[in-house]
Amino acid sequence: MRLVMVGGSLRAASFNTRLLKHLAQELEARGHEVSAFAGEALRLPLYEDGLAPAPGVMILQGALLEAQGLVIVSPEYNAGIPGHLKNAVDWLSTLKPSPWPGLPVLLCAASPGAFGGARGLMAWRATLANMGALALPEAITVPHADQQLDAVGAPTEARTAAMVPKILDGFLALTAKLRQQ
Ligand SMILES: Cc1cc2nc3c(=O)[nH]c(=O)nc-3n(C[C@H](O)[C@H](O)[C@H](O)COP(=O)(O)O)c2cc1C
């Protein structure tokens, strides 16, 4: 399948970007084609009524319209969605066609905190539901990411590491059912 990944922060050392890269490799190892958008690719102009969408927005829209599913790997800022990611989502929701309705989404997060960014994912769920996207009920969360992500973004804590393939495979199975012709 064709999959898009979006996430990370604008920090060069982003834990979420590191996790995103690891998950991209896991998906590619399962034979899927991954287009990843992180870091500078998500430094988009703030949404403004009447402003033409930047090329980066159009590229993201095109990739999502061709994809069977989306994996979001999001930092948690104040129990919510970081501004640069919400801005990208809002831009996309204004375009025609919008890529969101019916799009299967896997939510993932990494945080140095004890909850692994899980509270921010609740905010993501409300936004995705509003746009008609289909978020998988399960999510990948990596708590204590400053200690529990290795240099290439693989979770090192045993329970989290065991959860990753299960949730990825569950997402892929559901996406195939929903979207593969
Ligand atoms: C404005 C701001 C708000 C934050 N709020 C939370 C929060 O609510 N929960 C949390 O676990 N971490 C929070 N953090 C800490 C981030 O999880 C931490 O900076 C993390 O490294 C960000 O992800 P990144 O490594 O991908 O940049 C916050 C960080 C910033 C800058």
The ligand as an SDF file (V2000), in Angstrom:
LIG
                    3D

 31 33  0  0  0  0  0  0  0  0999 V2000
    5.0740   24.2940   24.4670 C   0  0  0  0  0  0  0  0  0  0  0  0
    5.3400   22.8970   24.9570 C   0  0  0  0  0  0  0  0  0  0  0  0
    4.3620   22.2300   25.6270 C   0  0  0  0  0  0  0  0  0  0  0  0
    4.5830   20.9240   26.0810 C   0  0  0  0  0  0  0  0  0  0  0  0
    3.5620   20.2270   26.6750 N   0  0  0  0  0  0  0  0  0  0  0  0
    3.7310   18.9200   26.9580 C   0  0  0  0  0  0  0  0  0  0  0  0
    2.6440   18.1390   27.4220 C   0  0  0  0  0  0  0  0  0  0  0  0
    1.5350   18.5930   27.5920 O   0  0  0  0  0  0  0  0  0  0  0  0
    2.8710   16.8180   27.6600 N   0  0  0  0  0  0  0  0  0  0  0  0
    4.0950   16.2320   27.4420 C   0  0  0  0  0  0  0  0  0  0  0  0
    4.2250   15.0380   27.6690 O   0  0  0  0  0  0  0  0  0  0  0  0
    5.1510   16.9590   27.0220 N   0  0  0  0  0  0  0  0  0  0  0  0
    4.9890   18.2830   26.7480 C   0  0  0  0  0  0  0  0  0  0  0  0
    6.0370   19.0270   26.2930 N   0  0  0  0  0  0  0  0  0  0  0  0
    7.3600   18.4000   26.2100 C   0  0  0  0  0  0  0  0  0  0  0  0
    7.5030   17.6800   24.8770 C   0  0  0  0  0  0  0  0  0  0  0  0
    6.9100   16.3950   24.9750 O   0  0  0  0  0  0  0  0  0  0  0  0
    8.9860   17.5660   24.5730 C   0  0  0  0  0  0  0  0  0  0  0  0
    9.5100   18.8450   24.3470 O   0  0  0  0  0  0  0  0  0  0  0  0
    9.2310   16.6570   23.3930 C   0  0  0  0  0  0  0  0  0  0  0  0
   10.6240   16.4460   23.2730 O   0  0  0  0  0  0  0  0  0  0  0  0
    8.6560   17.2720   22.1280 C   0  0  0  0  0  0  0  0  0  0  0  0
    8.7480   16.3690   21.0750 O   0  0  0  0  0  0  0  0  0  0  0  0
   10.0180   16.3110   20.1040 P   0  0  0  0  0  0  0  0  0  0  0  0
   11.1240   15.6450   20.8670 O   0  0  0  0  0  0  0  0  0  0  0  0
    9.5440   15.4870   18.9450 O   0  0  0  0  0  0  0  0  0  0  0  0
   10.3940   17.7180   19.7460 O   0  0  0  0  0  0  0  0  0  0  0  0
    5.8360   20.3120   25.8510 C   0  0  0  0  0  0  0  0  0  0  0  0
    6.8330   21.0210   25.1660 C   0  0  0  0  0  0  0  0  0  0  0  0
    6.5910   22.3080   24.7270 C   0  0  0  0  0  0  0  0  0  0  0  0
    7.6730   23.0400   23.9630 C   0  0  0  0  0  0  0  0  0  0  0  0
  1  2  1  0
  2  3  1  0
  2 30  2  0
  3  4  2  0
  4  5  1  0
  4 28  1  0
  5  6  2  0
  6  7  1  0
  6 13  1  0
  7  8  2  0
  7  9  1  0
  9 10  1  0
 10 11  2  0
 10 12  1  0
 12 13  2  0
 13 14  1  0
 14 15  1  0
 14 28  1  0
 15 16  1  0
 16 17  1  0
 16 18  1  0
 18 19  1  0
 18 20  1  0
 20 21  1  0
 20 22  1  0
 22 23  1  0
 23 24  1  0
 24 25  2  0
 24 26  1  0
 24 27  1  0
 28 29  2  0
 29 30  1  0
 30 31  1  0
M  END
$$$$
